[in-house]
Amino acid sequence: MSARIADLCAEDKAKIRTMMVELAKADEKHRTERSRFQQQLSTLQQQNAQLHQALDSVKSKFAQSLTLLRQYQDKLDDAQQHRSRAERLEEDVRKLREQLEEQRKLDRLSELVATIDDRSRQVARQEAQHVIASNHATPVRPQRKNATLGRRLVLSESEDEEDEDETDRIISMINNNNNNN
């Protein structure tokens, strides 16, 4: 046998009506909360998507920053290598300048020696010419040990025979004598 709502007493009917009203309110409340939760879920999903986009952007910027940092580090390394090369080159230039200065000193010294040699030859030639001129017709006599020539000079009897060869020979004798003393 089945019971029907019409068979219930008024009190039971009132209870059922109250329960149905409460159930309708609860259902409405449940729907409202569900709608609110769905809106919150949608908002959170949008925020989550925005956060993912922001995270991707940050990751991208971080990767770019790392790339720039590596490039700057490479440039810094290159600059350090260039600076080291420049310092080595400056040191090489300094050494070369010192060598050049030493070479200039040696060249100047060589010039001075050449000048002294030229002057010595001139003086020796003048001495030889003087000796030839003063002893031209005079017989040959031995020279003193401390004399400039230190050997006998063989002079020609004729003034016409005074030539460059005789002068060079006498200069050679003078130089030999000076070297022996």
Residue frames as a rotation matrix with the C-alpha (Angstrom) as fourth column:
MET 1
0.564 0.826 0.000 0.00
0.826 -0.564 0.000 0.00
0.000 0.000 -1.000 0.00
SER 2
-0.499 -0.774 0.389 1.22
0.772 -0.601 -0.206 3.34
0.394 0.197 0.898 -0.81
ALA 3
0.051 0.450 -0.891 0.67
0.798 -0.555 -0.235 6.46
-0.600 -0.700 -0.388 1.11
ARG 4
-0.001 0.032 0.999 -0.29
0.798 -0.602 0.020 9.67
0.603 0.798 -0.025 -0.48
ILE 5
-0.912 -0.382 0.151 0.15
0.244 -0.799 -0.549 13.22
0.330 -0.464 0.822 0.66
ALA 6
-0.261 0.896 0.359 -3.64
-0.516 -0.444 0.733 13.65
0.816 0.006 0.578 0.86
ASP 7
0.446 0.407 -0.797 -3.76
0.334 0.750 0.570 10.88
0.830 -0.521 0.198 3.48
LEU 8
-0.535 -0.742 -0.404 -1.38
0.679 -0.093 -0.729 12.78
0.503 -0.664 0.553 5.79
CYS 9
0.360 0.626 -0.692 -2.54
0.911 -0.397 0.115 14.90
-0.202 -0.671 -0.713 8.61
ALA 10
0.901 0.076 0.427 -2.32
0.217 -0.931 -0.294 18.69
0.375 0.357 -0.855 8.47
GLU 11
0.735 -0.674 0.071 0.63
-0.386 -0.331 0.861 18.76
-0.557 -0.660 -0.503 10.79
ASP 12
0.061 -0.712 0.700 2.61
0.489 0.632 0.601 16.34
-0.870 0.305 0.387 8.61
LYS 13
0.509 0.171 0.844 1.60
0.851 -0.246 -0.463 18.29
0.128 0.954 -0.270 5.53
ALA 14
0.983 -0.157 0.096 2.88
-0.171 -0.971 0.168 21.52
0.067 -0.182 -0.981 7.15
LYS 15
0.396 -0.884 0.248 6.16
-0.152 0.203 0.967 19.79
-0.905 -0.421 -0.054 7.98
ILE 16
0.087 -0.336 0.938 6.52
0.860 0.501 0.100 18.56
-0.503 0.798 0.332 4.41
ARG 17
0.791 0.257 0.556 5.74
0.529 -0.745 -0.407 22.06
0.309 0.616 -0.724 3.08
THR 18
0.847 -0.531 -0.012 8.34
-0.405 -0.662 0.631 23.59
-0.343 -0.529 -0.776 5.41
MET 19
0.146 -0.818 0.556 10.81
0.216 0.575 0.789 20.99
-0.965 0.005 0.261 4.35
MET 20
0.307 0.017 0.952 10.12
0.943 0.129 -0.306 21.69
-0.128 0.991 0.024 0.69
VAL 21
0.970 0.021 0.244 10.51
0.056 -0.989 -0.135 25.44
0.238 0.144 -0.960 1.22
GLU 22
0.572 -0.810 0.127 13.78
-0.422 -0.159 0.892 24.84
-0.703 -0.564 -0.433 3.07
LEU 23
0.100 -0.499 0.861 14.88
0.617 0.710 0.339 22.46
-0.780 0.497 0.379 0.33
ALA 24
0.656 0.195 0.729 14.05
0.724 -0.437 -0.534 25.11
0.214 0.878 -0.428 -2.31
LYS 25
0.933 -0.353 0.073 16.00
-0.358 -0.882 0.306 27.72
-0.043 -0.311 -0.949 -0.30
ALA 26
0.310 -0.852 0.422 18.90
-0.128 0.402 0.907 25.34
-0.942 -0.335 0.016 0.11
ASP 27
0.258 -0.172 0.951 18.80
0.876 0.457 -0.155 24.56
-0.408 0.873 0.269 -3.58
GLU 28
0.884 0.092 0.458 18.75
0.305 -0.856 -0.418 28.29
0.353 0.509 -0.785 -4.42
LYS 29
0.745 -0.657 0.115 21.59
-0.512 -0.453 0.730 28.91
-0.427 -0.603 -0.674 -1.97
HIS 30
0.207 -0.668 0.715 23.49
0.329 0.736 0.592 25.98
-0.922 0.113 0.372 -3.44
ARG 31
0.494 0.046 0.868 22.98
0.869 -0.044 -0.492 27.37
0.016 0.998 -0.062 -6.98
THR 32
0.966 -0.139 0.216 24.06
-0.140 -0.990 -0.014 30.86
0.215 -0.017 -0.976 -5.88
GLU 33
0.495 -0.825 0.272 27.17
-0.433 0.038 0.900 29.50
-0.753 -0.563 -0.339 -4.19
ARG 34
0.231 -0.392 0.891 27.91
0.675 0.724 0.144 27.28
-0.701 0.568 0.432 -7.16
SER 35
0.762 0.094 0.640 27.59
0.572 -0.559 -0.599 30.27
0.302 0.824 -0.480 -9.51
ARG 36
0.865 -0.474 0.165 29.84
-0.499 -0.772 0.395 32.31
-0.060 -0.424 -0.904 -7.18
PHE 37
0.321 -0.761 0.563 32.37
-0.072 0.573 0.816 29.44
-0.944 -0.303 0.129 -7.01
GLN 38
0.415 -0.130 0.900 32.28
0.859 0.381 -0.341 29.13
-0.299 0.916 0.269 -10.80
GLN 39
0.915 -0.093 0.392 32.92
0.074 -0.918 -0.390 32.86
0.396 0.385 -0.834 -11.11
GLN 40
0.642 -0.720 0.264 35.78
-0.593 -0.247 0.767 32.58
-0.487 -0.649 -0.585 -8.60
LEU 41
0.280 -0.514 0.811 37.12
0.410 0.828 0.383 29.55
-0.868 0.225 0.442 -10.48
SER 42
0.665 0.014 0.747 36.95
0.733 -0.208 -0.648 31.46
0.147 0.978 -0.149 -13.75
THR 43
0.902 -0.347 0.259 38.68
-0.375 -0.925 0.068 34.47
0.216 -0.158 -0.964 -12.14
LEU 44
0.453 -0.756 0.472 41.35
-0.391 0.308 0.868 32.20
-0.801 -0.578 -0.156 -10.65
GLN 45
0.394 -0.282 0.875 41.85
0.725 0.680 -0.107 30.47
-0.564 0.677 0.473 -13.99
GLN 46
0.839 -0.073 0.540 42.27
0.339 -0.705 -0.623 33.86
0.426 0.706 -0.566 -15.69
GLN 47
0.750 -0.589 0.300 44.71
-0.649 -0.569 0.505 34.95
-0.127 -0.574 -0.809 -12.98
ASN 48
0.398 -0.590 0.702 46.53
0.082 0.785 0.614 31.64
-0.914 -0.187 0.361 -13.34
ALA 49
0.582 -0.144 0.800 46.79
0.812 0.167 -0.560 32.18
-0.053 0.975 0.214 -17.12
GLN 50
0.874 -0.258 0.411 48.07
-0.159 -0.952 -0.260 35.72
0.458 0.162 -0.874 -16.52
LEU 51
0.608 -0.673 0.421 50.59
-0.551 0.025 0.834 34.38
-0.572 -0.739 -0.356 -14.00
HIS 52
0.417 -0.435 0.798 51.75
0.574 0.807 0.140 31.78
-0.705 0.400 0.586 -16.54
GLN 53
0.733 -0.123 0.669 52.12
0.552 -0.467 -0.691 34.53
0.398 0.876 -0.274 -19.14
ALA 54
0.817 -0.440 0.372 54.02
-0.550 -0.789 0.274 36.69
0.173 -0.429 -0.887 -16.63
LEU 55
0.512 -0.631 0.583 56.18
-0.152 0.601 0.784 33.69
-0.845 -0.491 0.212 -15.70
ASP 56
0.507 -0.302 0.807 56.91
0.824 0.445 -0.351 33.03
-0.253 0.843 0.474 -19.37
SER 57
0.822 -0.180 0.541 57.76
0.106 -0.884 -0.455 36.72
0.560 0.431 -0.708 -19.83
VAL 58
0.717 -0.570 0.401 60.05
-0.639 -0.308 0.705 36.66
-0.278 -0.762 -0.584 -16.78
LYS 59
0.466 -0.544 0.698 61.70
0.334 0.838 0.431 33.47
-0.820 0.032 0.572 -18.03
SER 60
0.636 -0.181 0.750 62.23
0.746 -0.107 -0.658 35.07
0.199 0.978 0.066 -21.43
LYS 61
0.814 -0.330 0.478 63.65
-0.330 -0.940 -0.086 38.25
0.477 -0.088 -0.874 -19.89
PHE 62
0.645 -0.591 0.485 65.85
-0.404 0.275 0.872 36.16
-0.649 -0.759 -0.061 -17.62
ALA 63
0.476 -0.454 0.754 67.17
0.713 0.701 -0.028 34.23
-0.515 0.551 0.657 -20.63
GLN 64
0.708 -0.194 0.679 67.82
0.417 -0.661 -0.624 37.52
0.570 0.724 -0.387 -22.45
SER 65
0.815 -0.403 0.416 69.57
-0.576 -0.642 0.506 38.88
0.063 -0.652 -0.755 -19.37
LEU 66
0.544 -0.628 0.556 71.76
0.073 0.696 0.714 35.78
-0.836 -0.348 0.424 -19.18
THR 67
0.533 -0.318 0.784 72.62
0.846 0.206 -0.492 36.13
-0.006 0.925 0.379 -22.86
LEU 68
0.769 -0.228 0.597 73.51
-0.056 -0.955 -0.292 39.80
0.637 0.191 -0.747 -22.36
LEU 69
0.768 -0.489 0.414 75.51
-0.515 -0.086 0.853 38.93
-0.382 -0.868 -0.318 -19.27
ARG 70
0.481 -0.598 0.641 77.47
0.555 0.774 0.305 36.30
-0.679 0.209 0.704 -21.23
GLN 71
0.584 -0.238 0.776 78.06
0.682 -0.374 -0.628 38.79
0.440 0.896 -0.056 -24.04
TYR 72
0.819 -0.280 0.501 79.27
-0.430 -0.878 0.211 41.42
0.381 -0.388 -0.839 -21.55
GLN 73
0.669 -0.593 0.449 81.51
-0.190 0.448 0.874 38.84
-0.719 -0.669 0.187 -19.91
ASP 74
0.475 -0.478 0.738 82.94
0.840 0.495 -0.220 37.89
-0.260 0.725 0.637 -23.30
LYS 75
0.669 -0.201 0.716 83.53
0.266 -0.834 -0.483 41.57
0.694 0.514 -0.504 -24.10
LEU 76
0.829 -0.369 0.421 85.13
-0.555 -0.440 0.706 42.06
-0.076 -0.818 -0.570 -20.71
ASP 77
0.553 -0.634 0.541 87.38
0.319 0.761 0.566 39.05
-0.770 -0.140 0.623 -21.33
ASP 78
0.490 -0.338 0.804 88.27
0.841 -0.059 -0.538 40.42
0.229 0.939 0.256 -24.77
ALA 79
0.796 -0.170 0.580 88.98
-0.181 -0.983 -0.039 43.84
0.577 -0.074 -0.813 -23.29
GLN 80
0.752 -0.547 0.368 91.21
-0.357 0.131 0.925 42.24
-0.554 -0.827 -0.097 -20.65
GLN 81
0.426 -0.599 0.678 93.08
0.738 0.664 0.124 40.33
-0.524 0.447 0.725 -23.37
HIS 82
0.585 -0.182 0.790 93.45
0.553 -0.623 -0.553 43.53
0.593 0.761 -0.264 -25.40
ARG 83
0.871 -0.260 0.417 94.68
-0.458 -0.736 0.498 45.36
0.178 -0.625 -0.760 -22.32
SER 84
0.598 -0.680 0.424 97.21
0.064 0.568 0.821 42.59
-0.799 -0.464 0.383 -21.64
ARG 85
0.388 -0.436 0.812 98.32
0.919 0.249 -0.305 42.67
-0.069 0.865 0.498 -25.28
ALA 86
0.747 -0.065 0.662 98.57
0.147 -0.954 -0.261 46.46
0.648 0.292 -0.703 -25.14
GLU 87
0.837 -0.465 0.289 100.65
-0.445 -0.268 0.855 46.27
-0.320 -0.844 -0.431 -21.96
ARG 88
0.405 -0.707 0.580 102.95
0.528 0.698 0.483 43.71
-0.746 0.110 0.656 -23.59
LEU 89
0.458 -0.191 0.868 103.21
0.823 -0.278 -0.495 45.89
0.336 0.941 0.030 -26.70
GLU 90
0.894 -0.130 0.429 103.97
-0.238 -0.949 0.209 48.95
0.380 -0.289 -0.879 -24.58
GLU 91
0.647 -0.694 0.316 106.69
-0.174 0.268 0.947 46.98
-0.742 -0.668 0.053 -22.81
ASP 92
0.311 -0.514 0.799 108.07
0.863 0.506 -0.010 45.84
-0.399 0.693 0.601 -26.18
VAL 93
0.679 -0.017 0.734 108.00
0.440 -0.791 -0.425 49.43
0.588 0.611 -0.530 -27.45
ARG 94
0.903 -0.362 0.231 109.79
-0.413 -0.584 0.699 50.58
-0.118 -0.727 -0.677 -24.31
LYS 95
0.415 -0.773 0.479 112.49
0.262 0.607 0.751 47.93
-0.871 -0.186 0.455 -24.80
LEU 96
0.361 -0.244 0.900 112.81
0.932 0.065 -0.356 48.81
0.028 0.968 0.251 -28.48
ARG 97
0.878 -0.034 0.477 113.19
0.006 -0.997 -0.083 52.48
0.478 0.076 -0.875 -27.57
GLU 98
0.711 -0.667 0.222 115.90
-0.346 -0.058 0.936 51.57
-0.612 -0.743 -0.273 -25.10
GLN 99
0.251 -0.615 0.747 117.61
0.682 0.660 0.315 49.46
-0.687 0.431 0.585 -27.76
LEU 100
0.602 0.035 0.797 117.25
0.698 -0.508 -0.505 52.29
0.387 0.861 -0.330 -30.26
GLU 101
0.936 -0.266 0.232 118.75
-0.341 -0.851 0.400 54.73
0.091 -0.454 -0.887 -27.78
GLU 102
0.433 -0.809 0.396 121.65
-0.015 0.433 0.901 52.32
-0.901 -0.397 0.175 -27.17
GLN 103
0.282 -0.298 0.912 122.08
0.919 0.357 -0.167 51.93
-0.276 0.885 0.374 -30.94
ARG 104
0.852 0.049 0.521 122.08
0.251 -0.912 -0.325 55.72
0.459 0.408 -0.789 -31.33
LYS 105
0.769 -0.623 0.145 124.74
-0.448 -0.363 0.817 55.95
-0.456 -0.693 -0.558 -28.64
LEU 106
0.210 -0.699 0.684 126.79
0.430 0.694 0.577 53.27
-0.878 0.173 0.446 -30.44
ASP 107
0.504 0.023 0.864 126.28
0.852 -0.176 -0.493 55.03
0.141 0.984 -0.109 -33.77
ARG 108
0.951 -0.159 0.266 127.37
-0.190 -0.977 0.093 58.34
0.246 -0.139 -0.959 -32.23
LEU 109
0.520 -0.799 0.303 130.38
-0.264 0.187 0.946 56.60
-0.812 -0.572 -0.114 -30.69
SER 110
0.229 -0.399 0.888 131.21
0.812 0.581 0.052 55.08
-0.537 0.709 0.457 -34.09
GLU 111
0.779 0.094 0.620 130.90
0.476 -0.732 -0.487 58.53
0.408 0.674 -0.615 -35.65
LEU 112
0.863 -0.485 0.143 133.24
-0.470 -0.663 0.583 59.94
-0.188 -0.570 -0.800 -33.02
VAL 113
0.289 -0.772 0.566 135.74
0.180 0.625 0.760 57.11
-0.940 -0.118 0.319 -33.56
ALA 114
0.381 -0.102 0.919 135.55
0.920 0.136 -0.366 57.69
-0.088 0.985 0.146 -37.32
THR 115
0.929 -0.029 0.369 136.06
0.032 -0.987 -0.158 61.42
0.368 0.158 -0.916 -36.78
ILE 116
0.642 -0.737 0.212 139.03
-0.444 -0.132 0.886 60.73
-0.625 -0.663 -0.412 -34.49
ASP 117
0.224 -0.546 0.807 140.44
0.603 0.728 0.325 58.26
-0.765 0.415 0.492 -37.04
ASP 118
0.638 0.062 0.768 140.01
0.715 -0.417 -0.560 60.82
0.286 0.907 -0.310 -39.82
ARG 119
0.926 -0.292 0.240 141.62
-0.351 -0.901 0.255 63.49
0.142 -0.320 -0.937 -37.70
SER 120
0.467 -0.787 0.402 144.47
-0.104 0.403 0.909 61.11
-0.878 -0.466 0.107 -36.78
ARG 121
0.292 -0.333 0.897 145.04
0.889 0.439 -0.126 60.39
-0.352 0.834 0.425 -40.47
GLN 122
0.830 0.044 0.556 145.02
0.314 -0.861 -0.401 64.08
0.461 0.507 -0.728 -41.23
VAL 123
0.803 -0.564 0.193 147.50
-0.514 -0.492 0.703 64.79
-0.301 -0.663 -0.685 -38.44
ALA 124
0.303 -0.708 0.638 149.68
0.291 0.706 0.646 61.87
-0.908 -0.010 0.420 -39.55
ARG 125
0.499 -0.075 0.864 149.57
0.865 -0.028 -0.502 63.11
0.061 0.997 0.051 -43.15
GLN 126
0.923 -0.140 0.357 150.48
-0.125 -0.990 -0.064 66.59
0.363 0.015 -0.932 -42.02
GLU 127
0.599 -0.745 0.295 153.34
-0.376 0.063 0.924 65.22
-0.707 -0.664 -0.242 -39.93
ALA 128
0.268 -0.490 0.830 154.52
0.686 0.702 0.193 63.10
-0.677 0.517 0.524 -42.86
GLN 129
0.680 0.015 0.733 154.30
0.629 -0.526 -0.572 66.02
0.377 0.850 -0.367 -45.23
HIS 130
0.907 -0.362 0.213 156.17
-0.420 -0.803 0.422 68.18
0.018 -0.472 -0.881 -42.72
VAL 131
0.401 -0.783 0.476 158.86
-0.043 0.503 0.863 65.53
-0.915 -0.366 0.168 -42.31
ILE 132
0.351 -0.237 0.906 159.12
0.892 0.379 -0.247 65.08
-0.284 0.895 0.344 -46.05
ALA 133
0.837 0.024 0.546 159.31
0.279 -0.878 -0.389 68.82
0.470 0.478 -0.742 -46.56
SER 134
0.808 -0.532 0.252 161.89
-0.560 -0.562 0.609 69.39
-0.182 -0.633 -0.752 -43.81
ASN 135
0.112 -0.790 0.603 164.08
-0.235 0.569 0.788 66.39
-0.966 -0.230 -0.122 -44.68
HIS 136
0.902 0.424 -0.078 163.66
-0.179 0.206 -0.962 66.42
-0.392 0.882 0.262 -48.41
ALA 137
0.671 -0.709 -0.217 167.29
-0.267 0.043 -0.963 66.81
0.692 0.704 -0.160 -49.44
THR 138
0.138 -0.610 0.781 168.78
-0.990 -0.101 0.095 65.83
0.021 -0.786 -0.618 -46.10
PRO 139
-0.551 -0.357 -0.754 170.43
-0.387 0.910 -0.148 62.44
0.739 0.210 -0.640 -45.66
VAL 140
0.538 0.785 -0.309 168.47
-0.143 0.446 0.884 59.92
0.831 -0.431 0.351 -43.70
ARG 141
-0.615 -0.705 0.353 169.36
-0.491 -0.007 -0.871 59.77
0.617 -0.709 -0.342 -40.04
PRO 142
-0.530 0.437 -0.727 168.09
0.624 0.782 0.016 57.54
0.575 -0.445 -0.687 -37.23
GLN 143
0.100 0.670 0.735 165.21
-0.295 -0.686 0.665 58.86
0.950 -0.283 0.129 -35.19
ARG 144
-0.755 -0.298 0.584 165.10
-0.619 0.032 -0.785 58.98
0.215 -0.954 -0.208 -31.42
LYS 145
-0.877 0.408 -0.256 163.11
0.447 0.887 -0.119 56.32
0.178 -0.219 -0.959 -29.59
ASN 146
-0.355 0.773 -0.526 160.56
0.561 -0.274 -0.781 58.83
-0.748 -0.573 -0.336 -28.36
ALA 147
-0.858 0.008 -0.513 160.25
-0.358 -0.726 0.587 60.47
-0.368 0.687 0.626 -31.74
THR 148
0.071 0.988 -0.134 156.99
-0.768 -0.031 -0.639 60.40
-0.636 0.149 0.757 -33.56
LEU 149
0.382 0.096 -0.919 158.17
-0.849 0.428 -0.308 58.18
0.364 0.898 0.245 -36.39
GLY 150
0.487 -0.221 0.845 160.38
-0.586 0.635 0.504 55.75
-0.647 -0.741 0.180 -34.45
ARG 151
0.429 -0.380 0.820 161.91
0.674 0.739 -0.010 54.47
-0.602 0.557 0.572 -37.70
ARG 152
-0.651 -0.671 -0.354 164.04
0.179 -0.589 0.788 55.91
-0.738 0.450 0.503 -40.40
LEU 153
0.595 0.783 -0.178 162.27
0.036 -0.248 -0.968 57.75
-0.803 0.570 -0.176 -43.08
VAL 154
-0.461 -0.676 0.575 163.52
0.667 0.163 0.727 57.16
-0.585 0.718 0.376 -46.53
LEU 155
0.354 0.571 -0.741 162.95
0.008 -0.794 -0.608 60.30
-0.935 0.209 -0.286 -48.43
SER 156
0.592 -0.073 0.803 163.11
0.796 0.211 -0.568 60.83
-0.128 0.975 0.183 -52.06
GLU 157
-0.449 -0.834 -0.321 165.81
0.705 -0.551 0.447 63.12
-0.550 -0.026 0.835 -53.47
SER 158
-0.881 0.136 0.453 163.52
0.291 -0.599 0.746 64.81
0.373 0.789 0.489 -55.86
GLU 159
-0.759 0.641 -0.110 160.63
-0.309 -0.505 -0.806 67.06
-0.572 -0.578 0.581 -54.87
ASP 160
-0.352 0.630 -0.692 158.70
-0.903 -0.035 0.427 65.85
0.245 0.776 0.581 -57.88
GLU 161
-0.564 0.076 -0.822 158.49
-0.041 0.992 0.120 62.35
0.825 0.101 -0.556 -56.39
GLU 162
-0.929 0.342 0.139 156.43
-0.168 -0.057 -0.984 63.43
-0.329 -0.938 0.110 -53.38
ASP 163
-0.525 0.790 -0.317 153.24
-0.410 0.091 0.908 61.69
0.746 0.606 0.276 -54.16
GLU 164
0.317 0.815 0.485 150.30
-0.873 0.050 0.486 60.19
0.372 -0.577 0.727 -52.35
ASP 165
0.675 -0.086 -0.733 151.88
0.110 0.994 -0.016 56.72
0.729 -0.070 0.680 -52.08
GLU 166
-0.413 -0.906 -0.094 154.84
0.320 -0.048 -0.946 58.04
0.852 -0.421 0.310 -50.14
THR 167
-0.484 0.325 0.812 152.57
-0.740 -0.648 -0.182 59.95
0.467 -0.689 0.554 -47.78
ASP 168
0.628 0.775 -0.075 150.41
-0.639 0.568 0.518 56.87
0.444 -0.277 0.852 -47.22
ARG 169
0.344 -0.591 -0.729 153.51
0.376 0.799 -0.470 54.74
0.860 -0.112 0.497 -46.58
ILE 170
-0.703 -0.624 0.340 154.78
-0.015 -0.465 -0.885 57.22
0.711 -0.628 0.318 -44.01
ILE 171
-0.063 0.771 0.634 151.37
-0.922 -0.288 0.258 57.39
0.382 -0.568 0.729 -42.34
SER 172
0.740 0.315 -0.595 151.37
-0.182 0.945 0.273 53.65
0.648 -0.094 0.756 -42.17
MET 173
-0.171 -0.894 -0.413 154.83
0.454 0.301 -0.839 53.71
0.874 -0.331 0.355 -40.56
ILE 174
-0.662 -0.019 0.749 153.68
-0.515 -0.714 -0.473 56.35
0.544 -0.699 0.463 -38.05
ASN 175
0.390 0.894 0.219 150.63
-0.831 0.239 0.503 54.31
0.398 -0.378 0.836 -37.16
ASN 176
0.567 -0.267 -0.780 152.72
0.230 0.960 -0.161 51.17
0.791 -0.088 0.605 -36.77
ASN 177
-0.542 -0.836 0.086 155.17
0.211 -0.235 -0.949 53.06
0.814 -0.496 0.304 -34.58
ASN 178
-0.395 0.482 0.782 152.37
-0.819 -0.571 -0.062 54.45
0.417 -0.664 0.621 -32.41
ASN 179
0.688 0.675 -0.268 150.87
-0.518 0.714 0.470 50.97
0.509 -0.185 0.841 -32.08
ASN 180
0.233 -0.689 -0.686 154.25
0.436 0.705 -0.560 49.50
0.869 -0.168 0.465 -31.06
ASN 181
-0.794 -0.477 0.378 154.75
-0.085 -0.528 -0.845 52.16
0.602 -0.703 0.379 -28.37
